[in-house]
Amino acid sequence: MYWSEQADSQFGVRLNARQLEAFDWYAAELQSWNQRFNLTSVTDREQIEIKHFLDSLSCLRVMHPEPGARIVDIGTGAGFPGIPIRIACPQVHMLLVESIGKKAQFCQHIVDELELTNVAVIHSRAEQVGRLPEYREQFDWALARAVANLPTLLEYLLPLVKVGGGAIAQKGDTAPAEAQSARIAMGVLGGELAEIIPVELQGVAETRHLIAIRKSAATPEKYPRRPGVPGKRPL
């Protein structure tokens, strides 16, 4: 089954011809840039489609973004999950945050060449972005994939989410244990566990998981702490 058919059958995401064209070009550019810069360890075309594109779109099992919804992708790397979600949902506003310059540059290249409107790329650390008034508690959803253990990750995500919004952490088999270990962090930062959803991807042995967190109360002003501290001293 072609990956886009899986996106439809598993996640209810239907892609038109123009969107599929954008994904094809994105995959080719990722392969090309990866020959010069280490953007991803996944270089096979089919694996890019499954492990990057389809995996990114799995977030839409939890999110059902309204037109104009604001989404932030923390530690986006080569644009995952943010850019595939933006291609599939052109009505949303997306902020991509990446601390590594070459990866941020690649994301900006993709955004520019595909003429993706309402998308911004910031070369910065999550802890810095979370303290900026224009971004703090301004987003309907905050997303992250393979960035940090959940107690640390929540300190990156939840300060950016408005009360009533949500965060999604994409994880592997460690998801249930990480969710348990992050209960203190959730409470401190104003979040609560909504659900953990297993995701099976064709050809991927490991079960993926979406950890969904609701933002139920404002995050105290002291969070996020200064860069590096959440990783060294998780809540």
N, C-alpha and C positions, 0 to 999 in steps of 0.2 A: 504493500500500500504506500502510495506517495505520501510524503510527510504532510502536505497540505490537506490531504484527505483525512489523515489522523487528527489534525488540528480541528477539523470540522466534526468528526465523529466523537472525539474524546472531550473537546473543550468548547464545542459550539462556535468555532471561529471559521467563518467562510471568507476566503480570500479571492478577490477578483483577479483578472488577468494582469492589470497594472500593478497590483500589489505583489503578485508572484514574480513579475519582472523585476521589481525593486529588490526582492529577496535574492533572486539569481545574481543580480549585479553586486549586491552586498557580499554574498558568499565569495564571488570572484575577487573582489577587492580585499577581503580578509585574507584569502590565500596569497594574493600578490604582496600585500604589505607584510605578511608574516615571514616572507623570505628575507626581509630586511630587519624587521623588528619582532621581538618575541611577544606577540599579542595573545596567542593562544596555543595550547598544546594539541588542540583538535584541528587537524589540517585536511583530512579527507572530506570531500564535498558532501557525501551522504551523512557523515558524522556531524558536520557543521549544521546540516538541516535538522538532524534529530537532537543532538546534544546542546545546540545553541538556539536555533529558531523555535523548534517545537517545545523545548524545555522552557524557553522564555514565555511562550504563549500559554503555557499551563497556568500562569498566574490569573488568567481570565476565567478560570474555574471559580475563583474567589471574588475577583473584581468584576463588576459590571458597570464600568465608568459611564457616567452621564456626559453629554456634550459639555465641554468646558472644564471637565474635572482636571484637577492639578495633581500630577504624579511626579515623585522624585525617585530616581534610581541611584543609590549610594554605592560607590565602588563599581561603577558600570563596566570597567575594563574596556573591551572592544565593543561595548554597547548593549550588553545583556543584563537584564531582560528588557531594558528601556526602549531601544530602537525597534526591535520586532513588535513590541506592543504598540508603539506609535505608528508603525506602518499599518498594522491591523486595525487600529482605532484612530483614524485621522482627526477625530473631533477633540482629542484630549490635548492638554498642555503638559509637556514633559521637560523635566530638568535632569540632566545627566551630570553626576559628580564623580570625578576621577582624579586621584592624587598623582598619577604617573603621567608625565607630559606627553610621551609618544602615544599613549592610549587615548588621552584626551584629544590629541591632534587627529588621530584616526577617526574618532567619533565625530569631530567637527567636519572632517572631510566627507563622511557619509551623509551627515545632515545637509551639508551644502550641496553636494552633487545630486542628492535625491530631492532637493528643494522641500525638505520637511519643515513645514511652518509650525510655529508655536513650540519649538524645541530649542533649549539653551544648553550649552556645555560649559561646565565650570571646572577648571583645573585647580582643585583645592582639596583639603581634607574635610571629612564629614564634621569633625568637631568644630571647625571654623565656620562652616556653612550654617550649622545649627544654632549659632549665636547671632547671626545676622537678622535684624528685624524684618527685612523683606522676605525672609524664608521661614523664620521660626513660627511653627504652628500654622502654616499657611497651606498645607497640602492635604488632599483627600486620601492619598495613599503614598506610602514610602516602601520601596522595594529594595531587596539586596539578595545577591546570589554569591555564595562562596567567598564571603568577605571576612568574617570573624565568628567566634563562638557566640551563641545567642545572647548571653548576659552583656557582652561587650557591644554586640551589634545593636541591641535595643537602645543603647545610649547614643548611637549614631542616628537611628531612625525616628524614635518617638518624639524628640524635641521638634522635629519638622512637621509632625502630623497634627492637624487641628482636632479638637475634641469632637468625637463622633466619627472621625476618620479611622483608617486602619493601616497596619503594616503587614507585609508578607516577607518572610525569610524563606528562601529556597534552600532546602537541606537534603542530605542523604539519609542513610540508615540511622544516624545519630539523632534525628529530629525529636523523638519522644524524650530521650534522656536530656537533650539540650533544653527542651521546653520545661522540664521539671527543674533543671538547675537555674533557670532564668526567672522563676516565680518572684523572687525578691526584687530583681531588677524591674520586672513588669510593674509591681506595686509601687515602687519608688518613683518610676517615670510616668505613671499615669495610665498604664496599659493593663489589659487582662486577656488571657488566652481565649480565643474564640473557637478555633478548631485546628486539627492537624489532618491534612488530606494527603493520602498516598497517591503518587502519580507513577504509572507504569509507561515507560517509553520503549517502543519497538527496538530491539537490538541492544538495549541497555540492561545489564543484569541487575544492577542495584536499583532498589525502589527509591524514587525521589519523594520528597515530602514538601508540602506547603504549610508552613506554620503561620497561621493568621492570628493577628493580635488586634483587638479593638482599643482605641484611645478613649478612655472613659473619664479622664481628669487631666487638667493642665500639668505639664511637666515643670517641676520646680526650676527657678531661674538659674540655679548653680549648675545645671546639666545642659549640654554636655560639658564635661570638664576639659581642661586644656589638652591639646593634641598629644597622643601617646598614653595618657593616663587611663582611659577606659580599657585599653588593652592590657596594661600592666596591673591595674587594680580593678577588675570587674566588680560590679555591684553584687 
